[in-house]
Amino acid sequence: MDATKHFSTRDTARILQSSEARLRTLARLGGVIPEPGPGGRPEFTFQQLLLLRTTKGLLEAGIPARRVRRIWSSLRRQLAEDLPLTSIRILADGDRAVAWDGNAPWQPDSGQFLLDLDAGEIAAEDPTLPDVAEAPRLTADQWFHLGSELEGTSPVEARQAYMQALEADPDFADAHLNLGRLDHEAGELGKAEAHYRDAVRCAPEDAICRFNLAVLLDDRGRPDEAILAYEQAIARDPDAADAHYNLGLLLESRGRRSDAMRHLMTARRLYALAGRGQ
């Protein structure tokens, strides 16, 4: 299934709160070429919509149209072929544009790195998805796949896509699971536990949901609950080597050495089998 949503010219203009004529200008400045849809009518992908939104923002910040066009043209030359433009955050800093890849800021139209800009301030930017409430045809599955695509380049937008998936289907276990992982990685353990438990509720026979919950419970200093969750994960997937290994270590820390050794030996055997491709 195609996980990328396509928007008509009319829908894209409405989402960006622009006229269709203005949208065509934004597309020209951003070098965005719509794809032919049903009947040959032009349509924009979600990634293209994000680029159009950034182009609109630069213009509204006072960056001249000629410079905006030069920015996008320069970035396409500067980035590796397999790196999408949406992996770069573009911000207006006074009368100049600043590109940020998570490591260092630079001026995209000149390629010059900037030493006088507060990187922390850039990293703290909280981008939001366009208002897609007026384009309700995205399915929960499409929102989920979009979130998966965005995770590597924009965790904030990935989180929002997963939340949209849950709005469309509150019992979407994988969306709860990925949101739990993002919260877990961010140190938001309470939020992570809530999502992991929702994932378990929605997919009670899924071993990964229970494994992630077990890891979280151990991180929260609740070993007895973690042991139970690991045992439940193994009951659903006896070949889950990581679950056997983690459970073995946890049991050993609780003084249950015989049980611990049994799970650690099982983990060693499973890792050996995986190493041989069996």
N, C-alpha and C positions, 0 to 999 in steps of 0.2 A: 504493500500500500504506500502511495506517495504521502510522506509525512509533511511535505511543504505546502502550506496554504497559498493559494493564488487569489489575488484581489483584482477586481475590475478597476478601470480608471475611475469610475464614479465612487466605488467604495474606498479606494485609496485616497482620493481627494477629501472625502468626508472624514476619514480617520485623521488625516493631517490638518483638517480644518482649513482647506485651501480650495480655490476654484480649480476646475479641470485645466484651465489655461495656465494657472500658476503651477499646477502639477507638472505640466509639460516643460515649463521653464526649469523647475527643480530637477527633472529627469535629465534635461540637456546639460545643466551645470554639473550634475553628479556623474555624468557618463552612464546613466542607468538606461538600459535598453529593455523595454518590456517584452515578455514572451507572448507569442500568439496563443490565444485561448480558443474556446469554442466559437466557431463562425469566423475565426481570424481576428477577433477583437483582442486588443492588447491587454495583458494582465501582468501584475507585479507579484513577485515572490515576497515572502515575509522578510527575507534578508534585504531585498531591494527597498522594501518599505522603511527598514531601519536606516538605510543610507539616505533615503529621501528626507526622513525626519531630521537627520544630522545636517543635511544641506540646508533645510529650512531654518534650523537653529542658528547656523553660522550667518546666514543672511540677516536674520532678526537681531543678531548680536552686532551687526554693523560691518561684517566682513564683506568687502566689495565682491560683486558677482564674478568679475574676472579672476580675482584671487581664489575664490571658491573653486572655480573650474580648474585652476592651476594646481590647487591642493590635491584634488582627487586624481588628476593626471600624474602628479609627482608620486603620490602614494602607490599607484598601480605599478610604477617603475621601481619603487623602493622595496616593496614587499616581495617575499618569495612567492612563487607561482601558486603554491598550495596553501598560502595563508590568506584567508578572506579579509576584505576591508573591514568587516564588522568585528574583527579581532582587535581593532585599534580604536581607542577612545579619542574623539576629536572634540576639542574645547576651544572656546574663544577666550583669549586673555588680552583684554583691551582691544587694540586694533590688529592683533595678530592671532593666528590659529596655532594651536598646540596639539601635537599628536602624542599619545601616551600608550605604550605597549605593555605596561606593568613593570617595566624596568627603568626606562629613562624617557624624559620628554624631549621632543625636538620639533622644529618648525618644518612641517611637511613640504612646503613649497620651496624651501632652500636645502633641506636635509641637515641643517645645522642643529646640533644638540644644544639644549638650554641649561645653563648652570644656575640661572637666577630665579628659577621657578620652584616653588615648594611642591615636591613630589607627593608629600603626604596629603596636600590639599586636593591634588588631582585624584589620588587613590580613594579619597573619601567621597568623590562624586557618587551620587545615587541615581543612576539612570532608571527611567521607567519605560515600560513598553507603551507603544501607542495605544490609544483607547480602542480596543477591539470589541467593545461591547456591541457596537453597531454592525459587527460582522460575525453573527452567531453560528456560521456554518462550520467552524472548526469543531472537530470531534475531540473527545477526551484523548483518544489515541494520537491524533495529530498534535495536540498541545504537548503531550508527553514526549513524542519524538522530537519536537522542536526544542523542548527543554534539554533533552539529551544532547542535541547539537550545540546548544548555547553554553553548556556547562564549562567547556574548555576555554571559552573566550569571555563570557560574561555571566558569572554565577548569579548575579542579581536578577538578570533577565531570565535565566534558567529557572530560578525559584518562582518568578512570576508566572512563567509558562506552566510549571507544575501545579501552581495554585489554580490556574485557569482549567487545567485538566480535572482537578478535583471539583471545581464548580460544575463542570459538565457531568462528572461521575464521582460522587463523594466516596464511592467504594473502590476506587482505582488503586489497588494495592501497590503497584510499582511506583506511582506518583508519591504515595505516602513514604515508601521505602527510600526513594531518592531525596525527598525533602528531609527525611530523618537523617540521612547520611550527610547532607549539606549542613544541617544544624549541628550534627555530631562533630564534624570537622571544624566548625566555627566555635565550638565550645559551648553551644546552647543545649546543654544536656537534657534539661527539662522538656524543651520543645522536641528534641530528637526522640526522647522516650515516647512522647505522645504520638508522634508519627509512626514509630516502629510498632507500637501497640495497635494502632489503627491498621497497619499493614498486616499484622498477625490476625486481626479480627476479619479483615477482608479476604485473606488467603491463608486460612488456618493450616493447610497442608504444605505450605511453602517453607522449605528448610532455611532459605536465606533470610527471610523475615525474622525467624526465631534466632538465627545466628547473630544477626546485627543487633537484635535486642539483647542477647546475652553479652556481647562485647560492651554495649552501653551500660548494662547493669553492673558489670565488673568495674568499668570506669567510674561509676557512681558509688563504688564501695559497698555493693550489695551482693557478695559472693554466693550466698545460698540461692538467691533468685537467679543469678547468672548460671549456676550449675544446672538448675532445673531447665532453663531456656536452652542451654547447650544439649542437654539430654533429649529435649523435645526436638531439636534440630536434627540430631543424629537418628532419632526414631523415624524421621521422615526421609533422611538421606544417610544411610549407613556408611557411604563412601565419602562423606564430607571430612577430608583429612584435617583441614584447619579447625573444625569443630572438635575433633578428637584431640588434637594437639593442645588447643586452648583449654579444653576441659581437663586434660591430664595435668597441665600446669596448675590449674585452679584447685584440683583435688589434692595435689601434692602440698599446696600451701595450706590446705585444711587438715593435713595429717592423714589423709586417706591414701596411703602410698600404694597399696595393692591395686586399688581401682585406678589410681593415677598411672601406674605402670602399664596396665592393660590398654588404656586409651593412647598412651604415648607410643606403645609398640604398634598399635593399629595405625596410628598416624604415620609412623616410619614406614610401615609396609605400603600404605597407600601412596605416600610420596615416592617411594621407590618404583611402584607400578606406573605412576604418572611420568616419572623420568624416563622410563623405558617405552613410553607411548602406548601402554596397554590399557 
